[in-house]
């Protein structure tokens, strides 16, 4: 019986690249809908089974520990946070205009469902990025100072991501060392995000990159829009900058870096441990130097990083084309979730024109404003190959540590899969999930 089911599953996957109806006609009578399938190395149950498990427990009058309402994660997490940590993650730059535009942009696009599309399996939602096939089209975006949301911080998030087969992107601003995050992530897919020191301190950059590569981080995400912290009223109202405090929350990578230690000793004549306040301030100035690098400087990273390089913070066609010219492997269409600069355009708004310009030449990731499965589906339909999840998994971290992060990731993936399935969309690949399944809501009136 098991061999028969496995054969059906494999046939279903082979047919998935064809039209859904054609696939169903060829496969014939395959019995009940199957909830397990193989996608690359994926072996865990289908995300929708998380929903099934909740209803099964409900038969014994058990309720889940976390809500499934994605727009309530923020308010519930905020109740558990200090004023400082709440202001840091919930707050946005300026008046919040850009952050609001990010969310509003998703409502401008609507999914057009198709009916009587015969299917025999749930949609396949794998992603092919950076030369590898991954089970799901999402990754945990780089978020710093995670210990201010939960004592287990980055280690809890990295562990949850590995268990859910979701790539984890570690921030340079982490409150945990590179090596400890790698241990927590185990055999998971992990990528490293760089806040980039100035050229005068290239030896520190080399040290960070070397540590990350040695610890098994396989891709480098370089954030371009945060060479200085933006105008953040919530943080300023609290007088709170986590990167200036001697509690080490936002500076763990620097305080565990041997080259930075050498720099500090030569400059001040004393060890980092002898003056933590000065050391923290100096590290913060190192990774937030106040001024931007240039496209020309990318050559240095290409010389010292063995693997894909992805530039994060792209918002214009011109910059995207330049990224192709200099030979990086990917870009993230992102405005930092509206946390860095106000008055800018929504990331989803600029995504289609960037995809049209360079989408067949470079891997395009999307970030900023995603809160649910439908949001992920729309960004993928507009041409992104993978979406980065930021604030939602941090809210999960605040609500329940590793278990809370796992809940958010599983909930988003289950929501995505059923969104596609109920719209008659066979898979998350561009063949099935593209602009033909969307309409602009305003065009309907």
N, C-alpha and C positions, 0 to 999 in steps of 0.2 A: 504493500500500500504506500509506504514511504517513497519507494522508487518511482511509483506512478505519479505521486504528487510532485516530486522533484522534477520529473520529466515535463509535467504540465507547466510548472513554474518557468523552466528554462525556455520552453516553447513560447510562453507568453512574453518573455523578455525579448526573444529574437524577433517577435512580431511587433514589438512596441514601436519600432522605427517606421512602421507602415501606418496608414490611416487606421484609426481605432475600429471602424466598422469592418474594414477589410481583415484586420487581425482576428476579429471575433468570428467572421465567416470561415476563415481558414482553419482556426483552431477547433471549430466544431463544439460539440457538447463537452465542456470541461467541468461540469458539476458546479458545486458551490464556489463562490468567490474566495480566492486564496489570499491570506493575509501575510504570507511570508514570501520573500523572494531574495535573489542574490543580486547585489549591485557592487561590483568590484570585490572587495574583501568583506562586505557587509554580511553579518551573520545574525544580528540581533533582530527581535521582532519588529514588525512594521510599526511606525509611530502611532497609527490609529489604535493599536492594541492598548495603548495607555488609556484611551477613552473607555475601551471595553473593560479594563481592569477596574476602573472607577465605578462603573455601573454594577459590576459583579460584587464589589465590596458594599455597594449600596443595598444589595439584597439582604445584607446583615446589618443594615441601618448605620453603616460607617460613612462618614463624610471625609473628603480629602483635607489635608492640613493647609493647603494653599488654594486660593481662588483660581478659577480658569478664566476670569474676566480680565483681559490684558490691560484695560484702561484703569483697573483698580490696583494693579501692582504698585504703581507709584505712590498713591495715597496711603496704602497700607504699609509700605516700606517706610514712608516718611514718618509715620507714627513711631517707628522703632529707632529712628535716627536722631542724632544730636542736631542742633541748629547748624553747626558747622558742616557736618557731612551731608545734611539735607540740602543746604545752600550750594554745596559743591556739585552734587550730581543732578539735582533738579533744576538749578538755576541756569540761565542762559545769558548770552552777551546782550548788552544794551537793554532794549525794551522787550526782547524776546521775539521780535518780528521775524527774524530768519528761522528760528525754531518753530514758530507757528506756521510759517510758509511750508516748512518741511512736511508737517502733518497735513496741512490743507491740500497739498499737491496730490496726495493719494486719492482724495475724494474727487478730484477732477477727472480721473480715469475710472471706467467701470468695466467689469468683466462681462462679456456677452456669453451666457451659457448656451450650449447646444444640447438638444434632447434626442432621445432614442439612439444614442451612440452606444452600441452594445459593447460591454466590457466584461472581462473575466478575471481581472486583477485590478488592484488599486494602482494609481499612477506610480511610475518609477521616478524618484526624485533625487537622482544622483547628480553630480556636477563634475565636469572636467576642467580643471584649472591648473596652471603652472606645470603642465606635463603629467598630471596624475588624475586618476578618477577617484572621487571621494563620494561617500554614501549620500551626503546631503548638501544642498546648495547654500548653507549658512556657515558662518564662523563667528566666534566670540571676538568682538572688536577689542582693540587695545584700550584698556581703562586703567588709570593709575590709582595709587593710594587705596587699594581695596581693603586694607585693614581698618580704615575708618568706617566701613560699612558692616564688617564682621571680623572678629578676631582672627579667623582662619584665612581671610583675605584671598590673595591670588592662589594659594595652594588649594583651597576649596574649589575655586572656579576652574582651575586647570585640571583638577581631578574629575570634576563633573563633566567637563568637556570631553575628556578622554573616554569616560564611560559611555557617553552618548555619541561617540564617533563624530564629534564636531571639532574642527581645528580651533586651537586656542592661540590668540595673538597676545604676547606679553608686552606690556608697556615699559619703556625706559623709566617711567615714573612709578614703577611698582614699589610696594612696601615690602617686598620679598626678593631675595637674591635670584639671579638667573639660575643658579644651580639648584636651589630649593624648588623653584617652580618646575624645572625639568623633572626632578624626582617625583613631584606630585602628579605630573602629567604622564609619567610612565612611558608606555608605548604609543601614546596619542600623537596626532599630528600637531606640531607646534611651530609657530612663526614668531619672529621677533620684530617689534616696532622700535625704531630709532628716533629719539630726539637728538639732534645732530650737533655735537660740539663744533666750535669754529675751527678753521683750517690750522690755526696756530697750535691746536691741541689734537692733531690727527693721531698722535700716538695713543691718546685716550680712546678715540673712536676705534682704532685698530684693536685695542684691548677688549672693548665691549663686544665687537664683532667676533673676535676670536673666542671669547668665552661663550657666546651664544652658539656658535657653530660647534664647539666642543661639546656643548650640552644638548645637541641634537635639534636645534632650531633650524629648519630647512629653507625658510624664505625670509627675506628682509623687507619690512614695510617701513618706508621713510616718510614721516609726517612733515609736510611742507608748510603748514599754516600755523605753527605754534613755536616759532623761534622766540616769542615773548608771549606771556599770558595776556589774553584779551581783556576788554573792559567788562568785568563780571560784577554787577551790582550786588548780587546775593552774597558773594564772598566778601566784598568790601563792606557791606552792612555788618557782617560778622567779624570784620577785621581778620579774616582767616585765609592764610595762604599755607597749605600743607607742606610746601617745599622750602619754607623758611624756618621751620621749627626743629629743635634738636631732638624731637621724639623719633626721628629717622623714618617716619612713615612714608615720605615720598622720595627718599634718597637712598634706598637700600642698595641699588646697583652701584652707585658711586662709592658708598662707604665700604663696599666689599671688593672694590677694584684696586688691584695692586699698583697700576700705573698712576691712578689718581692719588693714591697714598704717597707715592714717590714725589709727584708734583707738589703736593701740599707740604711735605717735609722740606723740600728744597726751598720753597718760597717763604715758609714761616719759621723754619728751624725747629719745628716740633711735630709730633705725630698727630694724626687725625684725632685719636682718642683723647688727646690732651686739650683740645679746644673744639668740641663738637659743634658749637654754635657757628664758629667761623668756617668749619669744614662744610657744614650743611649749606651755608650761604654761598660758598665758593662752588660747590657741586651744582647748585641750582643755576648759578650764573654760567656754568660750563655747558649745561644742556639747554638752557634758555638764554642764549647769548645776546638776544635783542635784535639781531640782524640776520637776514636770510642768506643762505648759500645761493649758488647759481647752478644752472644746468651743467655748466662746465665742470663743476665740482663732483658731479655724479661719477666721473671717471675714477676718482679715488675709491669710491665704494665698490665699483665694478672690479677694481684691482684687488680688493681685500675681502670680498664676499664671494664664496663659492656656492652659487645658487641663484634662484630668481630674485630680482629686485622689483618692488612695487612701490610706486610713488602715490602717497595718500594726500588728498586735499585738492584734486583737480576739479575745476569748475568751468573751464573754457575749452572750446575746440582748439584754439591755438596752442594752449599748453599740452593738451592731449596729443596733438600732432608732433610737438617737440619731444614728448616722451617716446614716441615711436622712433623718431630720428636718432635719439641717443642710445637706443637699444635696450631699454629696460623691458621687463617681461609683463608688467601689469600696471594698472592705475586704479586708484579708488576714487570714484566720483563722490565727493564728500565735502561738507562745510563744517565738519566737526560737531554735527548735531546742533548747530546754531550757538555753540558755547564759546566760540572764539571771536566772531565778528558779526555785528548786526547790520541789517539793511541789505544783505545779499540775497541772491536768488536761491530758490529751493533746489536741493540736489536732484530730486526726481524730475524737476522741470528741465534741467540741462542735460539729463541723461540721454534722451533720444538723439539729440544733435551730436553729442560726443560719440555715441554708438555709430551713427551714420558716417561719421568722419573716420573713425579708426577701429571700429568694432571687429573687423576681420584681420587686424594687424597686431592686436595686443589684448591681453585678458583684462576685462573690465569688471571690477568689483563695485558694489554700491553700498553706501553708508549714509545714514542721517534720516531719522524719523520713523523707522520701522517699529511697529507695535503688534502686528498680528500676521497670520498666515496669508491673508489677502494682500497685505502690503508687500510681502515677499514675492507673491505671484505676479503682482503688477510690475515690480522692478525687474524681475526676470523676463517678463513679456516685453519690456521695453529695451531689453538687450544686455542686462547685466548677467555675468556668468555665476556670480555668487554674491550674497548679501551679508554684511557684517551686522551683528546684533550687539548693541551697546547698552543703553540704560536698562532695558528689560531684564537682562541677566544680572545686572547689579542690584536691581530691586529684589530679584530672587535671592541673591546672596544676603541681602539685609534681612529678608524674611526668614531664611532658613539655611544659611550656609551652603554646603555642597548639595544638600537635598533640594534646597530652594532653587539653585542654579539648574539642576537637572530637571526640575519641574518646568521651569520656563522654557528650556530648550525642547523638551518633549512636547509641551503644549503648542509651541509655535510650529513644530514639524507636523504634528497631527492635524493642526488647523490648516496648514498648507496643503497637506495631502488630500484632505476631504474637500477643500476649496476647489482644487483641480478636478477631483473625481466628480463632484456634483455639477461641475461646469462642462463635463464631457471632454476634458483635456487629459490625454493619455499619459503624458510625462512632462517633466520640467525642462526637457530639451527644447532648443530653439525650433525644432521641426514642429512641435506641437504647441509650445507656449511662446507666442510671439505677438506682435501688434495686431494680428488679425483677430485675436480673441478680445481685444479691447476697443472701447469707444470713448471719446471725450463726452463726459456727461452733458456739457453745455450744448453739444451738437444735437442732443435729443429733443431740444426745446426750441 
